C-alpha cells in the first residue's frame, strides 16, 4: 500500500471508530503523525486528499477539523466526478436515474406539502405552453429537484442532483431535434404533478418512469 493511502486509511479508521467525531479538531500534525506512525509528509498528503472529498476541513491558522460528514456534503464529490463523463456513458446515467427518481417521486407523493405542490404548479404555469428548450430544461431540473427534495431522503436527493448534470445536454439536444419534445415534456410534468396532488404514489412512480424513459429511448435511437 502506498504511504499516502496508508495514512488515509489510518485517519479513516479513527473517524469510523469514533476516535474522531464530526466537528472534532485533529491533533497537531507532529503529534498525529507520531501517534499513527506516519511521516509528516504522508500525513499532509492524506489530509489534503480527505479535504478534497469533504471528509476534513482545513482552516488556515486554526487547524484541521472533521466535517459534519453530512451525506449531502460528502456526495458533492460525486458531482465533480460525473462532470468527466464521456458521451457514451450518458445512457448509463439515465438508466441509474430511471431506477432512483421514480422511487423518490413515489416517496414524495406521501410527503410533499400543499405549499410545495402549489409552488411546482406556479413554476409550470410561469413557463407557459411554448417555452424555449433552454428554459424548459432549466425548469425540468428545478421541477425534479423540488420533488426529490420532498421525498425526505437527503442521500437520494444528493445522488440524483449529481446524476442530473450529464443528462442535461441530451435533454437540450432532444428538445431541439425531436418533434413535440417540448409539449410532451410539459404534459408529463403535469401528469406527475397531478399524481402527487392525488397522493397516488404508484401513479407518480409510473409517470416519472415514463418521463425519464422517453429521453432514454430517444437517445438510444440516435446513437
BALUM-714716 format. One record per atom (N, C-alpha, C, O): x, y, z. Coordinates in steps of 0.001 Angstrom, whole numbers, padded with zeros to 6 digits, always signed. Atoms other than C-alpha are relative to their C-alpha. Layout:
residues N
XYZ
...
***
This chain:
residues 223
+000844-001197+000000
+000000+000000+000000
+000881+001249+000000
+001848+001338+000757
-000761-001241+000042
+001297+003453-000899
-000081+000696+001356
-001066+000560+002081
-000077-000641-001310
+002345+005536+002094
-001187+000937+000234
-001773+000947+001316
+001132-000927-000150
-000323+008183+001458
-001304-000756+000200
-002137-000355+001013
+001206+000812-000164
-003017+005517+001082
-000085-000562+001419
-001161-000622+002013
-000034+000520-001374
-001930+004032+004400
-000410+001094+000993
-001147+000839+001945
+000351-001124-000872
-002205+007456+006026
-001493+000294-000069
-002124+000556+000954
+001436-000225+000179
-005701+007933+004571
-000798-001046+000770
-001763-000721+001462
+000701+001083-000679
-006782+004532+005891
+000045+000168+001518
-000933-000123+002206
-000127-000159-001454
-005487+005323+009379
-000893+001131+000517
-001512+001003+001573
+000890-001092-000413
-007333+008652+009565
-001459-000447-000121
-002282-000169+000751
+001351+000534+000188
-010442+006975+008159
-000376-000916+001166
-001497-000866+001672
+000251+000911-001111
-010116+004310+010854
-000337+000737+001284
-001193+000300+002052
+000282-000799-001200
-010057+006970+013570
-001413+000569-000038
-002090+000642+000987
+001342-000573+000126
-013256+008516+012203
-001065-001087+000144
-002057-000905+000850
+000967+001096-000050
-015073+005203+011721
-000136-000562+001415
-001232-000925+001842
+000016+000563-001360
-014122+004009+015207
-000592+000964+001029
-000951+000563+002136
+000529-000992-000929
-015338+007231+016786
+001065+000747+000777
+000755+001616+001592
-001084-000731-000659
-011911+008364+017966
+000003+001457-000440
+000353+002350+000332
+000241-001354+000504
-012540+011403+015784
-001453+000072-000428
-001921-000786-001176
+001417-000126+000300
-016130+012612+015520
-000255+001267-000827
+000598+002154-000877
+000314-001207+000770
-017867+015176+013276
+000195+001264+000830
-000311+001373+001947
-000267-001257-000686
-016665+018648+014229
+001261-000001+000842
+001696+001056+001300
-001215+000076-000818
-013586+017392+016105
+001193+000599-000734
+001306+000519-001958
-001254-000515+000548
-010270+019098+015596
+001054-001087+000088
+001174-001754+001116
-001073+000980-000012
-007371+016843+014621
+001134+000467+000910
+001358+001670+001046
-001181-000389-000781
-004344+016769+016931
+001020+000706-000894
+000923+000656-002120
-001058-000659+000762
-001304+018781+015893
+000667-001006-000923
+000765-002195-000622
-000578+000871+001024
+000396+017422+012813
+001108-000897+000550
+001139-002095+000268
-001130+000774-000526
+003538+016331+014669
-000476-001104+000939
+000056-002214+000928
+000519+000983-000953
+001520+014565+017384
-000740-001129-000720
-000556-002305-000406
+000783+001006+000714
-000844+012806+014979
+000903-000908-000821
+000691-002120-000868
-000936+000804+000794
+001999+011674+012719
+000715-001025+000888
+000878-002183+000505
-000690+000906-000926
+003825+010183+015717
-000945-001089+000498
-000567-002259+000566
+000978+000970-000503
+000674+008504+017065
-000328-001069-001040
-000519-002237-000701
+000376+000936+001062
-000093+006904+013705
+001197-000673-000657
+001034-001537-001518
-001198+000588+000588
+003499+006037+012865
+000201+000395-001441
+000618-000414-002270
-000091-000503+001366
+003487+008199+009761
+001005+001138-000082
+001315+001783+000920
-000813-001199+000203
+005809+010773+008275
-000945+001187-000112
-002115+001027-000463
+000849-001191+000082
+004523+014335+008377
-000398+000274-001443
-001487+000789-001696
+000334-000217+001409
+004660+014488+004577
-001175-000873-000436
-002097-000397-001099
+001086+000900+000410
+002437+011422+004111
-001300+000403+000687
-002374+000315+000091
+001192-000466-000705
+000042+012736+006765
-000581+001231-000681
-001796+001363-000822
+000441-001234+000671
-000094+016102+004992
-000725-000323-001308
-001747+000284-001627
+000634+000401+001263
-000917+014424+001675
-001362-000641+000254
-002314-000412-000492
+001271+000648-000334
-003632+012335+003317
-001050+001037+000385
-002204+000946-000034
+000925-001066-000409
-005207+015414+004903
-000483+000764-001225
-001662+001103-001332
+000379-000724+001216
-005145+017171+001535
-001026-000806-000801
-002015-000254-001284
+000919+000852+000767
-006854+014222-000169
-001369-000076+000672
-002398+000001+000000
+001274+000115-000718
-009511+013880+002531
-000763+001321+000046
-001986+001331+000185
+000687-001297+000049
-010250+017594+002413
-000685+000197-001353
-001722+000856-001435
+000595-000126+001330
-010952+017346-001331
-001343-000705-000088
-002226-000278-000833
+001270+000731+000032
-013722+014831-000690
-000862+000327+001222
-001771-000425+001574
+000829-000580-001053
-015117+016860+002216
-000069-000848+001276
-001040-000765+002027
-000079+000726-001263
-014074+014473+004995
+000626+000900+001062
+000202+000920+002218
-000688-000917-000898
-011742+017030+006530
-000137+001434-000508
-000308+001671-001704
+000081-001422+000327
-011882+020822+006616
+001249+000682+000551
+001414+000804+001764
-001239-000660-000408
-008520+022608+006676
-000255+001496+000101
-000579+002145-000894
+000247-001423-000241
-008877+026074+008218
+001329+000678+000294
+001955+000446+001328
-001291-000666-000138
-005850+028254+007720
+000075+000772+001316
-000814+001559+001640
-000214-000701-001244
-004488+029490+011029
-000810-000521+001164
-000712+000002+002274
+000847+000532-001069
-006949+027407+013021
+000234-001486+000235
+000250-001939+001379
-000206+001432-000142
-006329+023736+012331
-000840-000776-000994
-001469-000194-001878
+000749+000884+000887
-007926+020759+010598
-001096-000690+000795
-000849-001226+001875
+001161+000548-000703
-011392+019537+011555
-000672-001085-000839
-000607-001072-002068
+000892+000936+000682
-013596+016587+010718
-001258+000783-000362
-001791+001513+000473
+001210-000715+000408
-016538+017944+008726
-001224-000597+000694
-001104-001493+001529
+001248+000529-000561
-020175+017323+009625
-000269-001427-000475
-001069-002149+000120
+000210+001312+000634
-019963+014183+007420
-001442-000173-000473
-001927-001294-000632
+001360+000036+000521
-023438+015099+006205
+000022-000610-001407
+000891-000266-002208
+000000+000652+001321
-024360+012934+003161
+000033+000990-001162
+000718+000755-002157
+000021-000965+001095
-025085+015993+001026
+001376+000613-000227
+001761+000884-001364
-001345-000549+000106
-021629+017370+001771
+000944-001017-000634
+001718-000676-001528
-000899+001035+000501
-019849+014078+001097
-000274-000326-001466
+000646-000642-002222
+000343+000361+001366
-021736+013469-002131
+000278+001109-001005
+000057+000931-002203
-000428-001044+000936
-020543+016776-003588
+001104-000530-000914
+001237-000102-002060
-001075+000582+000809
-017578+014730-004787
-000562-000729-001216
+000085-000790-002262
+000621+000700+001124
-019971+012747-006990
-000222+000942-001167
+000032+000584-002318
+000238-000980+001064
-020908+015877-008927
+001292+000314-000740
+001292+000482-001959
-001294-000282+000618
-017229+016552-009549
+000408-001138-000928
+000891-000907-002037
-000404+001170+000786
-016616+013020-010800
-000830-000125-001269
-000278-000367-002343
+000846+000217+001172
-019616+012839-013137
+000172+001090-001044
-000224+000903-002195
-000285-001040+000991
-018584+016093-014802
+000981-000492-001065
+001081+000100-002140
-000990+000533+000934
-015889+013986-016503
-000534-001181-000804
+000235-001944-001390
+000576+001114+000739
-018329+011548-018069
+000287+000131-001490
+000524+001226-001999
-000116+000017+001460
-017953+010538-021699
-001408-000079-000584
-002342-000540+000072
+001316+000001+000632
-020812+010913-024152
-000607-001401-000054
-001826-001555+000027
+000544+001350+000131
-021108+007134-024475
-000477-000577+001333
-000976-001702+001367
+000501+000487-001289
-021943+006815-020758
-001284+000716+000428
-001824+000431+001497
+001208-000745-000355
-024921+009196-020796
-001182-000946+000202
-001985-000754+001115
+001085+000967-000142
-027295+006261-021307
+000065-000709+001346
-000967-001023+001939
-000152+000665-001294
-025869+004638-018190
-000458+000917+001135
-001078+000460+002096
+000489-000951-001001
-026511+007793-016166
-001526+000071-000023
-002161+000115+001031
+001455-000027+000105
-030077+007902-017486
-000621-001264+000586
-001676-001205+001218
+000518+001259-000532
-030567+004243-016574
-000017+000020+001527
-000964-000460+002151
-000041-000099-001462
-029487+004919-012987
-001075+000973+000483
-001753+000723+001479
+001034-000984-000371
-031738+007978-012849
-001385-000633-000101
-002262-000347+000714
+001307+000650+000181
-034628+005827-014139
-000315-000966+001146
-001483-001221+001438
+000200+000876-001154
-034125+003459-011201
-000337+000812+001252
-001253+000471+002000
+000098-000739-001258
-033799+006094-008476
-001117+001041+000036
-001820+001160+001040
+000921-001135-000063
-036006+009028-009471
-001471-000402+000151
-002192+000247+000908
+001389+000405-000237
-039336+007179-009772
-000249-000403+001454
-001317-000127+002000
+000145+000372-001416
-038754+005755-006278
-000101+001250+000866
-000919+001308+001784
+000038-001252-000758
-038064+009253-004944
-001323+000724-000223
-001869+001321+000705
+001267-000658+000320
-041169+010586-006710
-001158-000674+000738
-002071-000002+001217
+001032+000734-000744
-043315+007856-005141
+000050+000366+001485
-000990+000538+002120
-000153-000399-001402
-041914+008739-001709
-000549+001410+000215
-001182+001698+001231
+000451-001392-000120
-042658+012410-002350
-001521+000099+000015
-002078+000992+000653
+001467-000046+000054
-046321+011645-003085
-000621-000088+001387
-001716+000425+001617
+000520+000183-001360
-046767+010728+000576
+000475+001078+000969
+000005+001153+002103
-000617-000969-000909
-044736+013611+001998
-000149+001457-000431
-000134+002361+000404
-000036-001373+000514
-044990+016663-000241
-001165+000822+000558
-002287+000329+000674
+001030-000869-000580
-046903+019610+001240
-000811+000687-001093
-000400+000742-002251
+000830-000740+000947
-049697+021555-000409
+000727+001250-000497
+000593+001633-001659
-000766-001187+000386
-047439+024622-000407
+001042-000350-001067
+001249+000408-002015
-000983+000422+000992
-044770+022710-002303
-000671-000336-001326
-000143-000027-002394
+000743+000309+001225
-047343+021436-004781
-000418+001275-000716
-000340+001362-001942
+000393-001279+000591
-048596+024975-005321
+001198+000692-000654
+001063+001320-001705
-001207-000620+000555
-045019+026166-005899
+000388-000671-001318
+000806+000006-002257
-000304+000723+001242
-044463+023445-008536
-000992+000377-001094
-000620+000528-002257
+001027-000393+000969
-047741+024363-010218
+000292+001399-000546
+000201+001631-001752
-000322-001362+000412
-046778+028046-010289
+001207+000017-000924
+001275+000807-001866
-001198+000091+000828
-043420+027089-011760
-000355-000415-001425
+000157+000156-002388
+000419+000450+001326
-045067+025232-014645
-000850+001052-000695
-000719+001265-001900
+000853-001046+000591
-047645+027991-015170
+000849+001148-000542
+000573+001681-001617
-000878-001097+000404
-044892+030609-015368
+000751-000347-001279
+001037+000530-002094
-000745+000441+001183
-043081+028552-018002
-000820+000189-001275
-000269+000482-002336
+000866-000160+001167
-046094+028732-020335
-000050-001247-000858
+000523-002281-000517
+000212+001154+000879
-047051+026447-023189
+001039-000139-001102
+001128-001191-001734
-000990+000072+001086
-044234+027279-025616
+001332+000596+000452
+001796+001577-000130
-001276-000530-000483
-041010+027831-023661
+001144-000362-000938
+001013-001254-001776
-001196+000392+000739
-037551+027776-025192
+000503-001308+000586
+000177-001655+001721
-000538+001272-000475
-035719+024473-024906
+000873+000214+001234
+000815-000565+002186
-000889-000279-001132
-033148+026028-022562
-000798+000276+001272
-000450-000212+002347
+000841-000304-001164
-035868+027399-020252
-000696-001261+000503
-000836-001462+001710
+000686+001227-000386
-037684+024066-020295
+000936-000928+000769
+000545-001499+001787
-000954+000897-000663
-034566+022090-019343
+000371+000534+001379
+000499-000233+002333
-000294-000597-001306
-033727+024545-016554
-001157-000247+000964
-000941-000568+002133
+001179+000254-000816
-037289+024194-015267
-000092-001481+000362
-000469-001835+001479
+000038+001447-000231
-037072+020413-015626
+000905-000380+001169
+000525-001175+002028
-000943+000280-001087
-034026+020328-013348
-000570+000446+001345
-000517-000298+002324
+000566-000531-001245
-035713+022529-010716
-001245-000775+000428
-001462-001020+001614
+001240+000728-000267
-039008+020648-011005
+000298-001329+000690
-000285-001646+001726
-000316+001316-000569
-037496+017246-010323
+000787+000125+001303
+000625-000688+002213
-000750-000212-001252
-035109+018602-007684
-000975+000290+001143
-000803-000213+002253
+000984-000322-001026
-038086+020024-005789
-000767-001229+000458
-001034-001398+001648
+000735+001217-000343
-039944+016716-005942
+000874-000941+000816
+000442-001462+001844
-000900+000919-000700
-036937+014640-004885
+000299+000505+001402
+000379-000280+002347
-000235-000584-001322
-036236+017044-002025
-001166-000312+000945
-000977-000510+002146
+001191+000276-000805
-039791+016418-000842
-000096-001455+000427
-000941-001802+001252
+000013+001408-000404
-039048+012700-000560
+000482-000163+001430
+000194-001167+002080
-000501+000047-001359
-037324+013492+002720
+001284-000787+000162
+001755-000984+001283
-001231+000795-000069
-034229+011452+001833
+001153+000819-000579
+001263+000963-001797
-001067-000899+000447
-031161+013700+001667
+001049-000725-000837
+001650-000122-001726
-000977+000768+000783
-028908+010930+000316
-000501-000165-001429
+000242+000057-002385
+000604+000166+001323
-031268+010211-002574
+000014+001319-000761
+000293+001348-001960
+000009-001326+000608
-031563+013938-003249
+001385+000360-000536
+001513+000859-001654
-001368-000328+000414
-027784+014373-003403
+000459-000864-001164
+001113-000372-002084
-000372+000902+001090
-027291+011323-005622
-000623+000461-001319
+000060+000528-002341
+000684-000400+001225
-029877+012497-008140
+000463+001365-000478
+000516+001615-001682
-000553-001297+000376
-028527+016038-008068
+001300-000196-000778
+001537+000467-001787
-001271+000273+000666
-025124+014656-009034
-000175-000657-001359
+000629-000445-002266
+000221+000734+001248
-026573+012466-011782
-000682+000835-001079
-000667+000460-002252
+000785-000775+000974
-028638+015201-013453
+000881+000722-001014
+000478+000926-002160
-000877-000767+000883
-025680+017076-014928
+000304-000656-001338
+000125-000025-002380
-000380+000635+001266
-024536+014523-017533
-001142-000140-000996
-000893-000274-002195
+001116+000189+000925
-028044+014221-018987
-000589+001310-000504
-001490+001306-001343
+000560-001300+000392
-028686+017955-019375
+000172+000258-001492
-000766+000681-002167
-000242-000264+001427
-027070+018222-022804
-000881-000889-000877
-001361-000459-001926
+000845+000906+000779
-029004+015178-024017
-001430+000515-000061
-002094+000401-001091
+001370-000517-000025
-032277+016779-022944
-000148+001232-000896
-001174+001406-001554
+000042-001172+000892
-031449+020028-024753
+000027-000461-001456
-000725+000041-002291
-000117+000535+001359
-030431+018074-027857
-001333-000587-000448
-001760-000368-001581
+001298+000585+000335
-033714+016164-027763
-001021+001093-000290
-001776+001008-001259
+000965-001074+000176
-035717+019369-027373
+000152+000730-001312
-000825+001216-001881
-000270-000708+001251
-034048+020885-030423
-000287-000852-001229
-000558-000317-002304
+000065+000857+001188
-034343+017850-032690
-001244-000875-000093
-001623-001281-001192
+001153+000896+000054
-037378+015783-031720
-001300+000789-000032
-001545+001635+000828
+001287-000675+000126
-040780+016971-032857
-000865-000314+001221
-000925-001461+001664
+000935+000138-001113
-043239+017524-029988
+000690-000285+001344
+000013-000583+002328
-000701+000312-001254
-040486+017015-027337
-000385+000975+001111
-000580+000566+002255
+000324-000997-001014
-041306+020279-025544
-001410-000227+000542
-001614-000258+001756
+001389+000208-000422
-045074+019684-025475
-000135-001299+000789
-000879-001361+001768
+000073+001296-000691
-044575+016073-024415
+000561+000112+001419
-000004-000438+002365
-000606-000187-001327
-042300+017084-021536
-000952+000740+000926
-001096+000382+002095
+000946-000768-000816
-044851+019630-020323
-001180-000872+000435
-001633-000780+001576
+001114+000894-000351
-047643+017015-020447
+000425-000973+001099
-000335-001236+002031
-000489+000957-001000
-045524+014558-018461
+000190+000668+001360
-000094+000071+002398
-000130-000742-001256
-044724+017201-015860
-001369+000184+000663
-001508+000002+001873
+001348-000198-000538
-048439+017942-015450
-000562-001319+000544
-001254-001330+001561
+000498+001302-000450
-049200+014225-015132
+000651-000410+001326
-000014-000934+002219
-000703+000290-001259
-046544+013771-012436
-000586+000839+001124
-000825+000342+002225
+000537-000916-001016
-047895+016794-010581
-001408-000412+000427
-001747-000337+001607
+001362+000444-000323
-051485+015501-010791
+000029-001227+000903
-000766-001337+001837
-000129+001200-000834
-050408+012151-009334
+000444+000365+001411
-000018-000227+002386
-000446-000448-001319
-048628+013936-006500
-001157+000638+000775
-001312+000407+001974
+001155-000636-000667
-051745+016010-005749
-001008-001047+000483
-001664-000871+001509
+000927+001072-000381
-053786+012806-005642
+000597-000914+001069
-000068-001833+001547
-000714+000857-000965
-051222+011290-003236
+000048-001443-000490
-000005-002388+000296
-000035+001331+000617
-051038+008373-005661
+001456-000352-000300
+001988+000009-001350
-001427+000295+000117
-047528+007028-005160
+000324-000836-001238
+001324-000586-001911
-000296+000866+001143
-047746+004342-007841
-000168+000724-001334
+000600+000497-002269
+000163-000791+001224
-049088+006732-010486
+001171+000967-000155
+001680+001161-001259
-001151-000912+000047
-046342+009216-009580
+001252-000746-000445
+002029-000244-001257
-001154+000821+000397
-043749+006450-009885
-000057-000324-001494
+000951-000235-002195
+000146+000395+001407
-045140+005354-013263
+000264+001162-000947
+000960+001008-001951
-000207-001151+000872
-045227+008833-014759
+001456+000465-000005
+001977+000883-001040
-001419-000361-000044
-041701+009585-013563
+000830-000969-000840
+001786-000562-001501
-000699+001001+000812
-040537+006341-015187
-000190+000285-001480
+000767+000261-002255
+000298-000319+001408
-042263+007215-018463
+000788+001230-000441
+001344+001260-001538
-000668-001265+000315
-040765+010720-018356
+001486-000208-000288
+002006+000311-001275
-001445+000227+000175
-037161+009538-017973
+000249-000982-001141
+001180-000809-001927
-000188+001013+001042
-037561+006512-020240
-000163+000583-001396
+000464+000107-002342
+000196-000583+001330
-038757+008707-023106
+001270+000685-000492
+001596+000620-001677
-001279-000605+000372
-035493+010651-023059
+001010-001092-000317
+001759-000992-001289
-000944+001113+000191
-033521+007413-022752
-000263-000698-001334
+000674-001013-002068
+000360+000680+001248
-035414+005793-025645
+000401+000831-001209
+000929+000308-002190
-000378-000879+001110
-034894+008817-027880
+001513-000004-000191
+001993-000111-001319
-001455-000061+000103
-031178+008988-027089
+000557-001301-000560
+001485-001285-001368
-000468+001288+000485
-030719+005272-027705
-000209-000125-001520
+000602-000733-002218
+000307+000088+001435
-032327+005640-031153
+000890+000913-000840
+001014+000712-002048
-000830-000945+000759
-029988+008498-032127
+001480-000346+000012
+002249+000173-000798
-001427+000338-000105
-026680+006938-031093
+000403-001046-001030
+001566-001445-001082
***
